Each structure stands twice: as structure tokens, then as C-alpha cells.
Amino acid sequence: MRRFKYIKISKSKKIRYLTNYYKKNLYIVFLHGFMSDLEGEKPLNFEKFCRSKKLGFLGIEYSGHGKSSGKFTNGNISQWTNEVKLTIKKIVKKNNFILVGSSMGGWLSINQFQFFKNQIKGFLGIGSAPEFLERLMWKKFTKKMKYETKKKGIYNLKHGNYEYPITYQLIKDGRKNKVFNKKIKSKIYLTMLHGSSDEVVPVIYSKKILKIFKNAKKKMIIIKNGDHSLSSKKNLKKINIELTKIVSNVI
């Protein structure tokens, strides 16, 4: 049974999170993807992983996602980055931690290095998608789609069985959060996992992340026939093996 909690980060905003508490131990901080939540297989997997290894765990659900307060269309990368920062400060406090970022969570993870560079000891990315708003969405919008987004402030993008309400403010804010031009000097353990059959985010995005971290002990793993989410039991097992390696190097 998952024990969800809420944290008040402003007068009007409550963020839902999932945690277990180990006062002085290393934490794993899980950041989910765009329009995802903490109900999926990955957060459950990492919570179990942490319990079995007596590690702290924190999974964060950004505003407008899952059961956290706020409208999705009011959110953006800057806002979600800040919510992650505030929640880590309140729950993880001074403990060291390893970031696990799935898809957009990989982008939000990179953004945390400006706030916690000494506390972050490792980063594991799963189908990471930094700068996806501009590169994978906006650049592929037709002139008509761009016009509608600018005029109405929003465009409902249909993708598979889903509909994504993409606001113009979200696109513009994404441009303020560029990370591929950064150089992060933290000496961390860095592992990027990416499915070879990822239909959403090309493998090159994970490869580009490796270039940001100049001093990291880094590794790229391409999972054969893996999809974007890598949530199958087999793939989660592979992810856990790599996370165990990072943990054993850090502790």
C-alpha cells in the first residue's frame, strides 16, 4: 500500500509525494515524465527498491499532475523545477541523494544541479527528454498549429490515445530552460538508459546529456527493443541493476 502525503509549498498549492523515511541515509529522488504521475510501475518499483536497501525514497508529483493541486495548463518547466527543489529541501533536507529522472523528469533532474550540486551523488536517466518542448514538439508543429497556439494560447496535441494541452507559455518557458549548452562539473555517477525502439524521444537525447557532465563517471545503456517508458518487469530489472551499481559506488 502506497502512503501518499501532501506538502504545502504555497498558500494555494499542495504537492503530492511518496516517501519512506531514513533520517541519515542516502535518498533516491524519482521525477516522473510529462503528464504522468506517481501511480505507475516506476515509482512503485523504486519505492520497493529503497525499502529493500534501507534507502530513503522521495517521488514527487508536480502541480497539475496526478492528485497534486493546480491546473496542468498553468504549469511549466520553471515552475515544476522549483516545486521539485522545494520538496527536496523539505523532505530530503541535508541528506545526499541520487536523482532518477524519467523522460521530462530527466530535464527537471538536470535543473536541480544548480541548487544541490554537493548533495547530488548520482543521476540515472530513463528515456530522458531535455528541451523536448522546442525540439520534439514546436519544431514539428505546422504553421497552422503554431498560429493557433499563439492566437489561442493553447493547442490540443493528439498523440496516440492521448491529448496533450500544449500552452504557448509552456513552449516559451521551455526556451528559458536550455540545458544542452551547460557544463556541469559535479563528479557524479551518471547512467543514461534509453530504449532502442523509443518512439517518443530519440536516443541522441541521452547521449547529449553525457556531454553536459564533464567530470562524471558516465555510462550509456541502450536497451534493445525497449520503448519510451521502459516499465516492463524485464526493463525495470535492468534499471534496478544499474541503480544498484550507482548506490554501491556512492555509499
Buried (B, 14 or more C-beta within 10 A) or exposed (E): EEEBEEBEBEEEBBBBBBBBEBEEBBBBBBBBBBBBBBBBBBBBBBBEBBEEBEBBBBBBBBBBBBEBBBEBBEBBBEBBBBBBBBBBEBBBEEBBBBBBBBBBBBBBBBBBBEBBEEBBBBBBBBBBBBBBBBBBBBEEBEEEBBEBBEEEEBBEBEEEEEEBBBBBEBBEBBEEBEBEEBEBEBEBBBBBBBBEEBEBBBBEBBEBBBEBBEEBEBBBBBBEEBBBBBBEEEBBEBBBEBBEBBBEEBE
